[in-house]
Amino acid sequence: MKICKKKLLAKISSVKNTEPTRRDRMFSKDEIEKLSALGRERYSQMSIEESFEYECRNAFITIQYELALRSAETVTMAWEDFENAEDKGDGVKVLNIRHGKMLKEHEFAKIPVVYSRLKPTLDLWRKISNDYCKKYAIKPPECEENSVKYHPIFFDKKGKQLISRFCTNIVKKQCKLAGIKLNTGETFRTLRHAKITNLLVKGKPIKALTGFTRWGIV
C-alpha cells in the first residue's frame, strides 16, 4: 500500500512532544554517607525490629553504591561471595558477580572493591540480622547454584530473600527518612550512576572502571 508522504509527515508532526523524565542529579558524597548510616546513632535506643529494618537499608545502599551494582546483582549477593573473594592485597578484594546482566550460566563478572569500606557495614548487618533471626527463630534464606550453597545477605522480616522490584522502594524510603528529595524517574540505579560518576570526577580512567561499566551505565 502506497503511503502519501505529506499525510505521513502531518501525522508525525501532530504528535505532542513531551518533556523527558529528569534523571540527571547524582547523589553527593555527603548524601551517600547519610543514606548509608541512617539512624545508627540511635540503635541503642531502638528495638531489634527497628534496627533490623534500618540496617538492612543501610547495608543495601552501601553495597549497591560501593560495587555499582544493578538490583538483581545486589539482592543475590551472598556471604560466600565475600568469603570466597580473591584477595589482591592492600585491602583490595575481587568479587565474582553471579547474576549480572548478559551473563550466561556459569559465567561471572569480576568487581574490585576496597573491602575495608564494606566490612564495618557487613559486620554490623550480620550481627543485627543474626540477633533478629534468633529472637524470632527465623532461618535466613539459602539457595543452591551449581551444587554450591549460598546464603543471600539481604532478606526481609520473614526471612525471605529480597527481590529486585523492592529495590526502588528501599532507596525511596531511605531518601524520605533522610530528607533527600528524589527527582522523577530516579530509582536505585541512581546509586550505580553516582558511584561511576564520582570515580570519573576523581580522575579515574575509563579503563580502570571496566569492572563497573562492564555493560554500559544503564
C-alpha positions in Angstrom: 0.0 0.0 0.0 1.4 3.4 -1.0 1.6 5.9 1.8 1.2 9.6 1.0 4.4 11.3 2.2 2.5 14.6 3.0 -0.1 12.8 5.2 2.6 10.8 7.0 4.6 13.9 7.8 1.5 15.6 9.0 0.7 12.7 11.4 4.2 12.7 12.7 4.3 16.5 13.3 0.9 16.3 15.1 2.4 14.1 17.9 2.7 16.1 21.0 6.2 16.5 22.3 6.7 15.5 26.0 9.5 16.5 28.3 11.9 13.7 29.1 11.9 12.3 32.6 14.5 14.1 34.7 17.2 11.8 35.9 20.3 14.0 35.8 21.0 14.5 39.5 23.6 12.4 41.2 23.9 11.7 44.9 26.6 13.8 46.5 29.3 12.3 48.8 27.5 13.8 51.8 24.2 12.3 50.7 25.7 8.8 50.2 27.3 9.0 53.7 23.9 9.9 55.1 22.0 7.2 53.2 24.5 4.6 54.3 24.3 5.2 58.0 20.9 6.4 58.8 19.7 6.0 62.3 22.8 4.2 63.6 23.4 6.8 66.4 20.0 5.6 67.8 20.4 1.9 67.6 21.0 1.5 71.4 17.5 3.0 71.9 15.8 1.1 69.1 14.1 -2.3 69.2 15.8 -5.1 67.4 12.9 -5.0 64.8 13.6 -1.3 64.1 17.3 -1.6 63.9 16.9 -4.6 61.6 14.9 -2.5 59.1 17.3 0.4 59.3 20.5 -1.5 58.9 19.1 -3.6 56.1 18.6 -0.4 54.1 21.9 1.0 55.2 23.8 -2.1 54.2 21.9 -2.5 50.9 22.7 1.0 49.8 26.3 0.7 50.9 26.9 -2.4 48.9 25.0 -1.2 45.8 26.9 2.1 45.8 30.4 0.8 46.5 30.1 -2.0 43.9 27.9 0.0 41.5 25.6 -3.0 41.1 22.3 -3.5 39.5 19.3 -4.5 41.6 19.4 -8.2 40.5 23.1 -8.4 41.4 22.6 -6.8 44.8 19.7 -9.0 46.0 21.6 -12.2 45.0 24.9 -11.2 46.8 25.7 -13.9 49.4 28.0 -14.0 52.3 30.0 -16.7 50.4 30.7 -14.1 47.7 32.8 -12.1 50.1 34.3 -15.0 52.0 35.5 -16.6 48.7 36.6 -13.3 47.1 40.1 -13.2 45.7 42.4 -11.2 47.9 44.7 -8.9 45.9 46.5 -7.4 48.9 46.4 -3.8 50.1 42.8 -4.3 51.2 41.5 -5.0 47.7 39.3 -8.0 47.0 37.8 -9.1 43.7 34.3 -10.4 43.9 32.6 -12.8 41.4 29.2 -11.4 40.5 27.0 -14.4 39.7 23.8 -12.8 38.3 24.9 -9.9 36.1 23.2 -8.7 33.0 24.1 -10.6 29.9 25.9 -13.3 31.8 25.4 -16.9 30.7 25.2 -19.8 33.1 28.5 -20.5 34.9 29.8 -17.0 33.9 31.0 -14.4 36.4 31.7 -10.7 36.3 34.6 -9.6 38.4 34.3 -6.4 40.6 37.2 -5.0 42.5 36.4 -3.4 45.9 38.3 -1.9 48.8 36.9 -4.3 51.4 37.7 -2.1 54.4 34.9 0.2 53.2 32.4 -2.6 53.3 33.5 -4.7 56.3 32.1 -2.5 59.1 28.7 -2.4 57.5 28.7 -6.1 56.7 29.7 -7.0 60.2 27.0 -4.8 61.8 24.3 -6.1 59.5 25.3 -9.7 60.1 25.1 -9.1 63.9 21.8 -7.4 63.8 20.2 -9.8 61.4 21.5 -12.8 63.4 20.1 -11.4 66.6 16.8 -10.7 64.9 16.7 -14.3 63.5 17.5 -15.8 66.9 14.7 -13.8 68.6 12.1 -15.0 66.1 13.5 -18.4 65.3 13.9 -17.4 61.6 16.1 -19.4 59.3 17.9 -17.0 56.9 17.4 -17.8 53.2 19.6 -20.4 51.5 19.9 -21.3 47.8 21.9 -23.7 45.7 23.7 -23.0 42.4 25.8 -25.5 40.5 25.8 -27.7 43.6 27.1 -24.8 45.8 25.1 -23.4 48.7 24.8 -19.7 49.1 23.2 -17.6 51.9 21.9 -14.3 50.5 22.9 -11.3 52.5 19.6 -9.5 52.3 16.2 -10.7 53.5 13.0 -9.3 54.9 11.5 -9.6 58.4 10.0 -13.0 57.5 13.4 -14.4 56.3 12.5 -14.2 52.6 15.2 -13.1 50.2 14.7 -9.6 48.8 13.7 -9.4 45.2 14.6 -6.8 42.6 11.4 -5.0 42.4 11.7 -3.9 46.1 15.0 -2.1 45.4 13.4 1.2 44.4 11.2 1.2 47.5 14.3 0.7 49.7 16.0 3.8 48.1 12.9 5.9 48.1 12.1 5.2 51.8 15.7 5.8 52.8 15.7 9.1 50.9 12.4 10.2 52.5 13.7 9.4 56.0 17.0 11.3 55.3 15.2 14.3 53.8 16.7 13.8 50.4 14.4 14.6 47.5 14.4 12.3 44.5 13.7 13.6 41.1 11.0 11.9 39.0 12.4 8.8 37.5 15.3 8.4 39.9 15.5 4.9 41.4 18.1 2.5 42.8 20.0 3.0 39.5 21.0 6.5 40.7 23.3 4.9 43.2 25.1 2.9 40.5 25.4 6.0 38.3 26.6 8.1 41.2 29.4 5.8 42.0 30.7 5.6 38.4 30.3 9.4 38.0 32.2 10.1 41.3 35.0 7.9 40.2 35.3 9.7 36.9 35.2 13.1 38.6 38.2 11.9 40.8 40.1 11.4 37.5 39.9 7.6 37.3 40.5 6.5 33.7 37.7 4.7 31.9 39.8 1.5 31.6 40.1 1.4 35.4 36.3 1.3 35.6 35.7 -1.7 33.3 34.5 -3.7 36.3 31.8 -1.1 36.9 31.0 -0.2 33.3 31.1 -3.8 32.0 27.7 -3.5 30.2 27.3 0.3 30.0 25.9 2.7 32.6 22.2 1.7 32.3 
